Amino acid sequence: MIDALITGKLLRDPALKTGSSGKPYCNFLLSVPTNDGEYTLVSGIAFGDVAGRLAKLQKGDALSVAG
């Protein structure tokens, strides 16, 4: 298994949604700089309490994701 720490800036405001089970989730899109000066797009999804906290962020805010 590979663990990673990814840090970037949000490309759009995360939107809090509710799944069919009634539990909250939030999709996000990060722009992550690479060593060669380019950028990589990384999409992710958060669930539950983390989704609620993530939804308070705005486009341009820095975000680090570990997993």
C-alpha positions in Angstrom: 0.0 0.0 0.0 1.2 3.5 -0.8 0.5 6.4 1.5 0.6 9.9 0.2 0.4 13.5 1.4 -1.0 15.8 -1.3 -1.2 19.6 -0.8 -2.8 22.0 -3.3 -5.4 24.7 -3.8 -9.1 24.1 -4.4 -10.1 24.9 -8.0 -13.8 25.4 -7.1 -16.0 25.7 -4.0 -16.7 22.2 -2.5 -20.4 21.5 -2.5 -21.9 19.5 0.4 -24.4 16.9 -0.9 -26.4 14.1 0.8 -26.3 10.5 -0.4 -29.3 8.2 -0.8 -28.4 6.9 2.7 -28.9 10.4 4.2 -25.2 10.8 4.9 -23.3 13.9 3.8 -20.5 13.8 1.2 -18.4 16.4 -0.5 -16.5 16.3 -3.8 -13.4 18.5 -4.3 -10.8 19.2 -7.0 -7.2 20.3 -6.2 -4.5 21.9 -8.3 -1.2 20.4 -7.1 2.1 21.8 -8.2 4.8 19.3 -9.4 8.6 19.6 -9.3 8.8 20.6 -13.0 6.5 23.6 -12.6 3.4 22.0 -14.0 0.2 21.3 -12.2 -1.7 18.0 -11.6 -5.4 17.9 -11.0 -6.5 15.6 -8.1 -10.1 14.9 -7.4 -11.4 13.5 -4.1 -14.4 12.8 -2.0 -15.0 13.2 1.7 -17.7 11.7 3.9 -19.5 12.5 7.2 -18.0 15.1 9.5 -15.0 15.7 7.3 -17.3 16.5 4.4 -19.0 19.2 6.5 -15.7 20.8 7.4 -14.5 20.7 3.8 -17.7 22.3 2.6 -16.7 25.5 4.6 -13.6 26.0 2.4 -13.7 28.1 -0.7 -12.0 28.2 -4.1 -8.3 29.0 -3.7 -8.0 27.8 -0.2 -5.1 25.4 0.5 -5.9 21.8 1.4 -3.7 18.9 2.4 -5.0 15.3 2.0 -3.3 12.2 3.5 -4.1 8.7 2.7 
